[in-house]
């Protein structure tokens, strides 16, 4: 049985929530080692706010670290848990020809991608690219579903693991950092591509 996607429980835990949603999509609940969930939370939420508040989001370094750890993790108890997690940043995280995000999704994988929300950073789970739209699960629970731009649209999930957001690829790929649901400037872009390795 696969676990339904979850929403983040604070304003700032979008990264660990999206990574756990990715694992929930790729693996059955019984296949996910508890140690993996523990390690995700151990590495994430490492930032400190200007007011010295701990857990103020997750740094790029920690996102890279958890991707590396997931790829290297092996457990004798959970032999069915094999995953390839690849961290891409800056110029590598693009949507041009032969981009790795589209290839990953087309092969049945998923990706945690960093996007902009105004001047803030936010992470969502990319599930599919179809007809020039990216379909994703946004872990930030929203009560308003309306959108007047036509560049992104909130969706009503059809199941526990279906998208609740779609973003037009042209809009997503824009470098502006002051609009919602864009990849933003190249020096701040990152993906974690996740694929299950069949053993």
N, CA and C atoms as a LAMMPS dump frame, in Angstrom:
ITEM: TIMESTEP
0
ITEM: NUMBER OF ATOMS
597
ITEM: BOX BOUNDS ff ff ff
-5.0000000000000000e+02 5.0000000000000000e+02
-5.0000000000000000e+02 5.0000000000000000e+02
-5.0000000000000000e+02 5.0000000000000000e+02
ITEM: ATOMS id mol type element x y z
1 1 1 N 0.836 -1.189 0
2 1 2 C 0 0 0
3 1 3 C 0.881 1.253 0
4 2 1 N 0.51 2.226 -0.814
5 2 2 C 1.247 3.48 -0.851
6 2 3 C 0.539 4.528 0.005
7 3 1 N 1.329 5.37 0.646
8 3 2 C 0.799 6.387 1.54
9 3 3 C 0.4 7.626 0.759
10 4 1 N -0.754 8.216 1.028
11 4 2 C -1.142 9.461 0.344
12 4 3 C -0.127 10.576 0.609
13 5 1 N -0.049 11.504 -0.337
14 5 2 C 0.812 12.666 -0.143
15 5 3 C 0.366 13.431 1.096
16 6 1 N 1.342 14.035 1.756
17 6 2 C 1.066 14.818 2.952
18 6 3 C 1.353 16.29 2.699
19 7 1 N 0.776 17.156 3.526
20 7 2 C 1.067 18.586 3.488
21 7 3 C 2.081 18.91 4.582
22 8 1 N 2.819 19.979 4.355
23 8 2 C 3.763 20.418 5.368
24 8 3 C 2.994 20.902 6.59
25 9 1 N 3.606 20.783 7.763
26 9 2 C 2.914 21.13 9.002
27 9 3 C 3.352 22.475 9.565
28 10 1 N 4.393 23.088 8.971
29 10 2 C 4.809 24.442 9.345
30 10 3 C 4.958 25.255 8.069
31 11 1 N 5.365 26.491 8.202
32 11 2 C 5.602 27.34 7.038
33 11 3 C 6.875 26.965 6.288
34 12 1 N 7.744 26.142 6.892
35 12 2 C 9.098 26.009 6.361
36 12 3 C 9.575 24.578 6.115
37 13 1 N 8.729 23.581 6.269
38 13 2 C 9.206 22.195 6.094
39 13 3 C 8.799 21.609 4.744
40 14 1 N 8.785 22.435 3.699
41 14 2 C 8.411 21.955 2.36
42 14 3 C 9.433 20.966 1.799
43 15 1 N 10.717 21.132 2.122
44 15 2 C 11.737 20.234 1.566
45 15 3 C 11.609 18.811 2.105
46 16 1 N 11.649 18.595 3.425
47 16 2 C 11.501 17.213 3.885
48 16 3 C 10.148 16.612 3.516
49 17 1 N 9.097 17.426 3.525
50 17 2 C 7.774 16.913 3.161
51 17 3 C 7.758 16.45 1.714
52 18 1 N 8.358 17.227 0.811
53 18 2 C 8.379 16.847 -0.605
54 18 3 C 9.242 15.619 -0.848
55 19 1 N 10.347 15.489 -0.121
56 19 2 C 11.197 14.303 -0.283
57 19 3 C 10.443 13.057 0.201
58 20 1 N 9.769 13.158 1.324
59 20 2 C 8.997 12.018 1.829
60 20 3 C 7.85 11.689 0.882
61 21 1 N 7.205 12.699 0.307
62 21 2 C 6.166 12.443 -0.693
63 21 3 C 6.745 11.713 -1.905
64 22 1 N 7.958 12.075 -2.283
65 22 2 C 8.608 11.384 -3.403
66 22 3 C 8.801 9.905 -3.102
67 23 1 N 9.261 9.599 -1.901
68 23 2 C 9.455 8.199 -1.513
69 23 3 C 8.12 7.466 -1.441
70 24 1 N 7.083 8.154 -0.963
71 24 2 C 5.752 7.553 -0.898
72 24 3 C 5.217 7.218 -2.283
73 25 1 N 5.613 8.007 -3.262
74 25 2 C 5.181 7.77 -4.644
75 25 3 C 5.923 6.581 -5.265
76 26 1 N 7.199 6.445 -4.943
77 26 2 C 8.034 5.429 -5.575
78 26 3 C 7.977 4.065 -4.882
79 27 1 N 7.645 4.053 -3.593
80 27 2 C 7.722 2.814 -2.823
81 27 3 C 6.426 2.563 -2.055
82 28 1 N 6.181 1.286 -1.803
83 28 2 C 5.125 0.905 -0.885
84 28 3 C 5.549 1.302 0.533
85 29 1 N 4.543 1.511 1.39
86 29 2 C 4.84 1.936 2.758
87 29 3 C 5.783 0.967 3.465
88 30 1 N 5.57 -0.323 3.309
89 30 2 C 6.385 -1.316 4.01
90 30 3 C 7.809 -1.388 3.462
91 31 1 N 8.053 -0.792 2.298
92 31 2 C 9.386 -0.84 1.698
93 31 3 C 10.291 0.304 2.16
94 32 1 N 9.741 1.293 2.815
95 32 2 C 10.521 2.477 3.212
96 32 3 C 11.077 2.277 4.615
97 33 1 N 12.397 2.225 4.76
98 33 2 C 12.99 2.045 6.093
99 33 3 C 12.745 3.263 6.979
100 34 1 N 12.354 3.061 8.232
101 34 2 C 12.193 4.2 9.144
102 34 3 C 13.461 5.047 9.269
103 35 1 N 14.621 4.405 9.131
104 35 2 C 15.885 5.141 9.229
105 35 3 C 16.009 6.201 8.145
106 36 1 N 15.378 5.977 6.993
107 36 2 C 15.43 6.96 5.907
108 36 3 C 14.653 8.218 6.293
109 37 1 N 13.483 8.048 6.873
110 37 2 C 12.685 9.201 7.312
111 37 3 C 13.43 9.963 8.4
112 38 1 N 14.028 9.22 9.325
113 38 2 C 14.805 9.861 10.389
114 38 3 C 15.925 10.709 9.806
115 39 1 N 16.636 10.161 8.82
116 39 2 C 17.785 10.878 8.247
117 39 3 C 17.336 12.121 7.476
118 40 1 N 16.209 12.043 6.803
119 40 2 C 15.7 13.206 6.065
120 40 3 C 15.492 14.376 7.021
121 41 1 N 14.833 14.119 8.13
122 41 2 C 14.591 15.207 9.088
123 41 3 C 15.867 15.631 9.805
124 42 1 N 16.809 14.705 9.957
125 42 2 C 18.081 15.059 10.578
126 42 3 C 18.851 16.059 9.731
127 43 1 N 18.835 15.863 8.397
128 43 2 C 19.602 16.722 7.51
129 43 3 C 18.858 18.009 7.14
130 44 1 N 17.543 17.949 7.049
131 44 2 C 16.776 19.117 6.602
132 44 3 C 16.525 20.101 7.75
133 45 1 N 15.921 21.236 7.407
134 45 2 C 15.577 22.278 8.385
135 45 3 C 16.8 22.735 9.172
136 46 1 N 17.893 22.968 8.44
137 46 2 C 19.159 23.323 9.07
138 46 3 C 19.435 24.82 9.085
139 47 1 N 18.573 25.615 8.48
140 47 2 C 18.833 27.06 8.392
141 47 3 C 18.439 27.776 9.685
142 48 1 N 19.061 28.921 9.889
143 48 2 C 18.775 29.765 11.048
144 48 3 C 18.364 31.139 10.537
145 49 1 N 17.272 31.67 11.072
146 49 2 C 16.735 32.961 10.619
147 49 3 C 17.6 34.112 11.117
148 50 1 N 17.429 35.311 10.532
149 50 2 C 18.152 36.483 11.052
150 50 3 C 17.87 36.74 12.529
151 51 1 N 16.714 36.286 13.008
152 51 2 C 16.374 36.449 14.424
153 51 3 C 16.807 35.272 15.277
154 52 1 N 17.705 34.416 14.734
155 52 2 C 18.267 33.267 15.446
156 52 3 C 17.233 32.168 15.705
157 53 1 N 16.254 32.043 14.793
158 53 2 C 15.261 30.982 14.894
159 53 3 C 15.765 29.754 14.143
160 54 1 N 15.839 28.636 14.835
161 54 2 C 16.34 27.404 14.231
162 54 3 C 15.244 26.73 13.401
163 55 1 N 15.675 25.903 12.441
164 55 2 C 14.727 25.205 11.586
165 55 3 C 14.077 26.098 10.548
166 56 1 N 14.783 27.157 10.16
167 56 2 C 14.215 28.182 9.273
168 56 3 C 14.441 27.8 7.805
169 57 1 N 13.929 26.612 7.433
170 57 2 C 14.088 26.149 6.056
171 57 3 C 15.281 25.217 5.911
172 58 1 N 15.481 24.765 4.662
173 58 2 C 16.537 23.8 4.349
174 58 3 C 17.502 24.4 3.335
175 59 1 N 18.781 24.297 3.605
176 59 2 C 19.804 24.869 2.729
177 59 3 C 20.025 23.99 1.506
178 60 1 N 20.623 24.577 0.456
179 60 2 C 20.991 23.813 -0.735
180 60 3 C 21.981 22.707 -0.378
181 61 1 N 22.89 23.016 0.545
182 61 2 C 23.894 22.027 0.94
183 61 3 C 23.242 20.796 1.564
184 62 1 N 22.21 21.018 2.368
185 62 2 C 21.531 19.885 2.994
186 62 3 C 20.712 19.098 1.982
187 63 1 N 20.095 19.784 1.029
188 63 2 C 19.361 19.082 -0.032
189 63 3 C 20.314 18.202 -0.836
190 64 1 N 21.496 18.725 -1.11
191 64 2 C 22.507 17.946 -1.828
192 64 3 C 22.975 16.758 -0.986
193 65 1 N 23.139 16.975 0.299
194 65 2 C 23.602 15.921 1.202
195 65 3 C 22.582 14.781 1.282
196 66 1 N 21.302 15.103 1.401
197 66 2 C 20.302 14.042 1.515
198 66 3 C 20.174 13.278 0.201
199 67 1 N 20.336 13.952 -0.932
200 67 2 C 20.313 13.242 -2.219
201 67 3 C 21.461 12.242 -2.293
202 68 1 N 22.641 12.67 -1.877
203 68 2 C 23.801 11.778 -1.89
204 68 3 C 23.589 10.611 -0.926
205 69 1 N 23.081 10.907 0.268
206 69 2 C 22.887 9.853 1.264
207 69 3 C 21.871 8.824 0.781
208 70 1 N 20.78 9.277 0.169
209 70 2 C 19.77 8.341 -0.317
210 70 3 C 20.353 7.389 -1.363
211 71 1 N 21.188 7.923 -2.247
212 71 2 C 21.786 7.069 -3.275
213 71 3 C 22.771 6.056 -2.69
214 72 1 N 23.423 6.43 -1.608
215 72 2 C 24.433 5.562 -1.011
216 72 3 C 23.862 4.6 0.03
217 73 1 N 22.641 4.908 0.499
218 73 2 C 22.068 4.111 1.58
219 73 3 C 21.787 2.682 1.132
220 74 1 N 22.154 1.752 1.976
221 74 2 C 21.78 0.36 1.75
222 74 3 C 21.489 -0.263 3.098
223 75 1 N 20.53 -1.162 3.099
224 75 2 C 20.154 -1.799 4.349
225 75 3 C 19.917 -3.277 4.115
226 76 1 N 20.531 -4.116 4.926
227 76 2 C 20.306 -5.55 4.812
228 76 3 C 18.868 -5.926 5.157
229 77 1 N 18.262 -5.116 6.028
230 77 2 C 16.894 -5.405 6.442
231 77 3 C 15.88 -5.015 5.37
232 78 1 N 16.182 -3.962 4.62
233 78 2 C 15.254 -3.453 3.607
234 78 3 C 15.905 -3.538 2.235
235 79 1 N 16.045 -4.742 1.725
236 79 2 C 16.735 -4.935 0.459
237 79 3 C 15.945 -4.389 -0.722
238 80 1 N 14.644 -4.148 -0.546
239 80 2 C 13.833 -3.644 -1.654
240 80 3 C 13.947 -2.127 -1.813
241 81 1 N 14.663 -1.461 -0.897
242 81 2 C 14.785 -0.008 -0.987
243 81 3 C 16.075 0.349 -1.713
244 82 1 N 15.953 0.584 -3.029
245 82 2 C 17.09 1.014 -3.841
246 82 3 C 16.639 2.22 -4.652
247 83 1 N 17.365 3.304 -4.514
248 83 2 C 16.945 4.55 -5.157
249 83 3 C 18.15 5.292 -5.706
250 84 1 N 17.95 5.925 -6.84
251 84 2 C 18.946 6.828 -7.4
252 84 3 C 18.444 8.25 -7.199
253 85 1 N 19.177 9.033 -6.434
254 85 2 C 18.817 10.426 -6.168
255 85 3 C 19.942 11.315 -6.693
256 86 1 N 19.618 12.166 -7.622
257 86 2 C 20.627 13.011 -8.264
258 86 3 C 20.304 14.476 -8.018
259 87 1 N 21.262 15.205 -7.495
260 87 2 C 21.095 16.634 -7.217
261 87 3 C 21.665 17.445 -8.377
262 88 1 N 20.846 18.315 -8.952
263 88 2 C 21.284 19.206 -10.028
264 88 3 C 21.059 20.645 -9.602
265 89 1 N 21.961 21.517 -10.002
266 89 2 C 21.806 22.918 -9.63
267 89 3 C 22.277 23.833 -10.742
268 90 1 N 21.861 25.081 -10.63
269 90 2 C 22.262 26.164 -11.516
270 90 3 C 22.042 25.809 -12.985
271 91 1 N 23.08 25.816 -13.818
272 91 2 C 22.898 25.588 -15.255
273 91 3 C 22.393 24.18 -15.576
274 92 1 N 22.628 23.235 -14.694
275 92 2 C 22.147 21.872 -14.927
276 92 3 C 20.63 21.772 -14.76
277 93 1 N 20.057 22.643 -13.954
278 93 2 C 18.618 22.609 -13.663
279 93 3 C 17.876 23.499 -14.658
280 94 1 N 17.711 22.984 -15.858
281 94 2 C 17.06 23.759 -16.918
282 94 3 C 15.962 22.924 -17.565
283 95 1 N 15.165 23.558 -18.395
284 95 2 C 14.091 22.874 -19.11
285 95 3 C 14.281 22.966 -20.621
286 96 1 N 15.526 23.142 -21.036
287 96 2 C 15.838 23.191 -22.457
288 96 3 C 15.906 21.803 -23.069
289 97 1 N 16.418 21.71 -24.3
290 97 2 C 16.536 20.413 -24.972
291 97 3 C 17.355 19.414 -24.145
292 98 1 N 16.899 18.165 -24.136
293 98 2 C 17.579 17.065 -23.443
294 98 3 C 17.74 17.329 -21.94
295 99 1 N 16.77 18.034 -21.356
296 99 2 C 16.891 18.298 -19.921
297 99 3 C 16.6 17.034 -19.109
298 100 1 N 17.252 16.918 -17.976
299 100 2 C 17.192 15.706 -17.165
300 100 3 C 15.895 15.588 -16.38
301 101 1 N 15.229 16.705 -16.122
302 101 2 C 13.961 16.639 -15.397
303 101 3 C 12.912 15.892 -16.21
304 102 1 N 12.749 16.278 -17.47
305 102 2 C 11.767 15.611 -18.332
306 102 3 C 12.099 14.135 -18.491
307 103 1 N 13.372 13.82 -18.682
308 103 2 C 13.786 12.426 -18.829
309 103 3 C 13.446 11.62 -17.588
310 104 1 N 13.693 12.175 -16.418
311 104 2 C 13.41 11.497 -15.16
312 104 3 C 11.91 11.202 -15.034
313 105 1 N 11.081 12.202 -15.29
314 105 2 C 9.638 12.024 -15.151
315 105 3 C 9.105 11.038 -16.178
316 106 1 N 9.643 11.078 -17.392
317 106 2 C 9.192 10.152 -18.436
318 106 3 C 9.563 8.702 -18.136
319 107 1 N 10.573 8.505 -17.285
320 107 2 C 11.004 7.153 -16.922
321 107 3 C 10.332 6.651 -15.646
322 108 1 N 9.331 7.391 -15.166
323 108 2 C 8.606 6.967 -13.976
324 108 3 C 9.15 7.505 -12.675
325 109 1 N 10.139 8.386 -12.76
326 109 2 C 10.68 9.001 -11.562
327 109 3 C 9.91 10.241 -11.173
328 110 1 N 10.36 10.888 -10.119
329 110 2 C 9.786 12.147 -9.654
330 110 3 C 10.947 13.087 -9.325
331 111 1 N 10.613 14.335 -9.02
332 111 2 C 11.668 15.296 -8.707
333 111 3 C 11.177 16.323 -7.704
334 112 1 N 12.009 16.597 -6.723
335 112 2 C 11.771 17.732 -5.833
336 112 3 C 12.43 18.928 -6.488
337 113 1 N 11.647 19.961 -6.761
338 113 2 C 12.206 21.13 -7.449
339 113 3 C 11.966 22.386 -6.624
340 114 1 N 12.962 23.266 -6.66
341 114 2 C 12.843 24.536 -5.984
342 114 3 C 12.212 25.569 -6.903
343 115 1 N 11.206 26.27 -6.394
344 115 2 C 10.536 27.323 -7.16
345 115 3 C 10.462 28.587 -6.316
346 116 1 N 10.001 29.649 -6.937
347 116 2 C 9.839 30.916 -6.231
348 116 3 C 8.385 31.113 -5.823
349 117 1 N 8.194 31.738 -4.685
350 117 2 C 6.888 32.253 -4.254
351 117 3 C 7.132 33.695 -3.846
352 118 1 N 6.941 34.611 -4.795
353 118 2 C 7.348 35.987 -4.55
354 118 3 C 8.848 36.033 -4.384
355 119 1 N 9.315 36.548 -3.247
356 119 2 C 10.75 36.589 -2.968
357 119 3 C 11.226 35.377 -2.176
358 120 1 N 10.328 34.459 -1.898
359 120 2 C 10.681 33.301 -1.075
360 120 3 C 10.942 32.078 -1.938
361 121 1 N 11.641 31.106 -1.357
362 121 2 C 11.895 29.824 -2.012
363 121 3 C 10.906 28.796 -1.474
364 122 1 N 10.551 27.844 -2.331
365 122 2 C 9.58 26.814 -1.956
366 122 3 C 9.871 25.57 -2.777
367 123 1 N 9.623 24.393 -2.198
368 123 2 C 9.875 23.137 -2.899
369 123 3 C 8.573 22.382 -3.124
370 124 1 N 8.433 21.814 -4.328
371 124 2 C 7.268 21.022 -4.69
372 124 3 C 7.742 19.707 -5.3
373 125 1 N 6.819 18.774 -5.464
374 125 2 C 7.147 17.482 -6.054
375 125 3 C 6.625 17.421 -7.484
376 126 1 N 7.527 17.367 -8.459
377 126 2 C 7.16 17.258 -9.873
378 126 3 C 6.83 15.813 -10.198
379 127 1 N 5.671 15.604 -10.866
380 127 2 C 5.19 14.26 -11.156
381 127 3 C 5.157 13.932 -12.64
382 128 1 N 4.845 14.914 -13.48
383 128 2 C 4.646 14.627 -14.899
384 128 3 C 4.734 15.921 -15.7
385 129 1 N 5.241 15.798 -16.931
386 129 2 C 5.17 16.893 -17.9
387 129 3 C 4.333 16.409 -19.067
388 130 1 N 3.259 17.146 -19.348
389 130 2 C 2.346 16.749 -20.417
390 130 3 C 1.754 17.998 -21.067
391 131 1 N 1.777 18.026 -22.409
392 131 2 C 1.181 19.139 -23.167
393 131 3 C 1.697 20.496 -22.712
394 132 1 N 3.007 20.553 -22.435
395 132 2 C 3.688 21.792 -22.051
396 132 3 C 3.291 22.304 -20.662
397 133 1 N 2.792 21.398 -19.821
398 133 2 C 2.485 21.717 -18.43
399 133 3 C 3.234 20.754 -17.517
400 134 1 N 3.731 21.301 -16.392
401 134 2 C 4.286 20.468 -15.333
402 134 3 C 3.186 20.221 -14.308
403 135 1 N 2.948 18.96 -14.01
404 135 2 C 1.982 18.575 -12.982
405 135 3 C 2.753 18.222 -11.72
406 136 1 N 2.314 18.783 -10.598
407 136 2 C 3.093 18.657 -9.367
408 136 3 C 2.183 18.57 -8.151
409 137 1 N 2.782 18.17 -7.039
410 137 2 C 2.09 18.247 -5.755
411 137 3 C 2.784 19.303 -4.913
412 138 1 N 2.024 20.337 -4.559
413 138 2 C 2.513 21.413 -3.702
414 138 3 C 2.133 21.062 -2.265
415 139 1 N 3.12 20.893 -1.37
416 139 2 C 2.787 20.473 -0.006
417 139 3 C 2.19 21.58 0.861
418 140 1 N 2.166 22.805 0.352
419 140 2 C 1.614 23.918 1.14
420 140 3 C 0.1 23.921 0.979
421 141 1 N -0.609 23.63 2.038
422 141 2 C -2.07 23.545 1.971
423 141 3 C -2.665 24.927 1.736
424 142 1 N -3.495 25.028 0.705
425 142 2 C -4.106 26.307 0.332
426 142 3 C -5.618 26.193 0.371
427 143 1 N -6.248 27.266 0.787
428 143 2 C -7.709 27.293 0.798
429 143 3 C -8.259 27.951 -0.459
430 144 1 N -7.475 28.848 -1.076
431 144 2 C -7.911 29.491 -2.317
432 144 3 C -7.416 28.697 -3.51
433 145 1 N -8.319 28.37 -4.419
434 145 2 C -7.957 27.598 -5.608
435 145 3 C -7.919 28.466 -6.862
436 146 1 N -8.385 29.693 -6.772
437 146 2 C -8.482 30.536 -7.973
438 146 3 C -7.112 31.056 -8.399
439 147 1 N -6.951 31.245 -9.693
440 147 2 C -5.739 31.833 -10.251
441 147 3 C -6.107 32.576 -11.522
442 148 1 N -5.706 33.817 -11.621
443 148 2 C -6.126 34.645 -12.751
444 148 3 C -5.046 34.82 -13.805
445 149 1 N -3.868 34.246 -13.588
446 149 2 C -2.782 34.492 -14.534
447 149 3 C -2.856 33.594 -15.76
448 150 1 N -3.41 32.404 -15.614
449 150 2 C -3.416 31.446 -16.715
450 150 3 C -2.1 30.714 -16.87
451 151 1 N -1.095 31.049 -16.061
452 151 2 C 0.214 30.409 -16.149
453 151 3 C 0.375 29.247 -15.181
454 152 1 N -0.447 29.2 -14.169
455 152 2 C -0.483 28.072 -13.252
456 152 3 C -1.913 27.926 -12.751
457 153 1 N -2.202 26.716 -12.298
458 153 2 C -3.58 26.418 -11.912
459 153 3 C -3.583 25.414 -10.769
460 154 1 N -4.353 25.722 -9.738
461 154 2 C -4.54 24.773 -8.655
462 154 3 C -5.546 23.716 -9.097
463 155 1 N -5.275 22.48 -8.743
464 155 2 C -6.123 21.363 -9.141
465 155 3 C -6.702 20.683 -7.907
466 156 1 N -7.869 20.095 -8.084
467 156 2 C -8.441 19.277 -7.025
468 156 3 C -7.905 17.858 -7.189
469 157 1 N -7.157 17.351 -6.213
470 157 2 C -6.584 16.006 -6.345
471 157 3 C -7.664 14.956 -6.567
472 158 1 N -7.395 14.042 -7.474
473 158 2 C -8.337 12.963 -7.78
474 158 3 C -8.09 11.726 -6.924
475 159 1 N -6.935 11.664 -6.297
476 159 2 C -6.603 10.536 -5.425
477 159 3 C -5.565 11.015 -4.419
478 160 1 N -5.109 10.085 -3.586
479 160 2 C -4.141 10.459 -2.557
480 160 3 C -2.765 10.802 -3.086
481 161 1 N -2.491 10.435 -4.354
482 161 2 C -1.188 10.728 -4.935
483 161 3 C -1.328 11.403 -6.305
484 162 1 N -2.263 12.282 -6.438
485 162 2 C -2.434 12.991 -7.7
486 162 3 C -2.002 14.453 -7.537
487 163 1 N -1.693 15.133 -8.647
488 163 2 C -1.231 16.517 -8.562
489 163 3 C -2.313 17.467 -8.052
490 164 1 N -1.872 18.514 -7.374
491 164 2 C -2.792 19.579 -6.965
492 164 3 C -2.403 20.922 -7.576
493 165 1 N -1.451 20.882 -8.52
494 165 2 C -0.96 22.104 -9.154
495 165 3 C -0.419 21.763 -10.534
496 166 1 N -0.677 22.646 -11.503
497 166 2 C 0.021 22.542 -12.78
498 166 3 C 0.547 23.917 -13.148
499 167 1 N 1.737 23.912 -13.754
500 167 2 C 2.427 25.158 -14.109
501 167 3 C 2.838 25.056 -15.57
502 168 1 N 2.554 26.103 -16.342
503 168 2 C 2.973 26.103 -17.748
504 168 3 C 4.495 26.153 -17.809
505 169 1 N 5.07 25.338 -18.676
506 169 2 C 6.525 25.206 -18.749
507 169 3 C 7.197 26.545 -19.06
508 170 1 N 6.642 27.33 -19.958
509 170 2 C 7.253 28.624 -20.298
510 170 3 C 7.311 29.539 -19.08
511 171 1 N 6.255 29.506 -18.274
512 171 2 C 6.218 30.321 -17.053
513 171 3 C 7.215 29.773 -16.021
514 172 1 N 7.213 28.471 -15.838
515 172 2 C 8.1 27.833 -14.866
516 172 3 C 9.559 28.138 -15.16
517 173 1 N 9.928 28.151 -16.418
518 173 2 C 11.329 28.277 -16.815
519 173 3 C 11.837 29.717 -16.809
520 174 1 N 10.992 30.673 -16.449
521 174 2 C 11.396 32.083 -16.439
522 174 3 C 12.326 32.364 -15.27
523 175 1 N 13.255 33.289 -15.473
524 175 2 C 14.266 33.563 -14.457
525 175 3 C 13.85 34.604 -13.427
526 176 1 N 12.694 35.227 -13.567
527 176 2 C 12.257 36.208 -12.579
528 176 3 C 12.07 35.554 -11.22
529 177 1 N 12.523 36.225 -10.168
530 177 2 C 12.388 35.7 -8.807
531 177 3 C 11.22 36.316 -8.052
532 178 1 N 10.441 37.183 -8.68
533 178 2 C 9.41 37.915 -7.943
534 178 3 C 8.004 37.507 -8.355
535 179 1 N 7.893 36.345 -8.971
536 179 2 C 6.588 35.814 -9.351
537 179 3 C 6.453 34.409 -8.785
538 180 1 N 5.213 33.979 -8.619
539 180 2 C 4.972 32.653 -8.066
540 180 3 C 5.232 31.544 -9.079
541 181 1 N 5.735 30.425 -8.595
542 181 2 C 5.872 29.178 -9.356
543 181 3 C 6.78 29.302 -10.571
544 182 1 N 7.967 29.845 -10.336
545 182 2 C 9.006 29.899 -11.361
546 182 3 C 10.283 29.289 -10.807
547 183 1 N 11.143 28.794 -11.722
548 183 2 C 12.428 28.253 -11.285
549 183 3 C 13.372 29.342 -10.813
550 184 1 N 13.165 30.568 -11.294
551 184 2 C 13.977 31.686 -10.834
552 184 3 C 15.33 31.765 -11.51
553 185 1 N 16.216 32.576 -10.931
554 185 2 C 17.524 32.807 -11.524
555 185 3 C 18.35 31.534 -11.525
556 186 1 N 19.251 31.42 -12.497
557 186 2 C 20.017 30.183 -12.668
558 186 3 C 20.861 29.844 -11.45
559 187 1 N 21.388 30.839 -10.758
560 187 2 C 22.266 30.536 -9.625
561 187 3 C 21.503 30.032 -8.407
562 188 1 N 20.15 30.045 -8.437
563 188 2 C 19.368 29.562 -7.305
564 188 3 C 18.542 28.323 -7.647
565 189 1 N 18.698 27.791 -8.841
566 189 2 C 17.894 26.637 -9.251
567 189 3 C 18.469 25.333 -8.708
568 190 1 N 17.571 24.411 -8.361
569 190 2 C 18.018 23.066 -8.012
570 190 3 C 16.88 22.073 -8.206
571 191 1 N 17.271 20.829 -8.496
572 191 2 C 16.362 19.687 -8.537
573 191 3 C 16.986 18.556 -7.721
574 192 1 N 16.137 17.715 -7.159
575 192 2 C 16.563 16.382 -6.728
576 192 3 C 15.748 15.401 -7.559
577 193 1 N 16.402 14.713 -8.477
578 193 2 C 15.746 13.72 -9.316
579 193 3 C 15.791 12.378 -8.596
580 194 1 N 14.649 11.709 -8.506
581 194 2 C 14.569 10.448 -7.771
582 194 3 C 13.947 9.363 -8.634
583 195 1 N 14.666 8.271 -8.776
584 195 2 C 14.187 7.109 -9.521
585 195 3 C 14.381 5.85 -8.692
586 196 1 N 13.382 5.005 -8.697
587 196 2 C 13.509 3.719 -8.028
588 196 3 C 14.364 2.796 -8.881
589 197 1 N 15.299 2.104 -8.258
590 197 2 C 16.121 1.128 -8.944
591 197 3 C 15.519 -0.255 -8.672
592 198 1 N 15.129 -0.913 -9.711
593 198 2 C 14.538 -2.237 -9.563
594 198 3 C 15.637 -3.26 -9.287
595 199 1 N 15.475 -4.008 -8.192
596 199 2 C 16.506 -4.98 -7.821
597 199 3 C 16.138 -6.373 -8.312
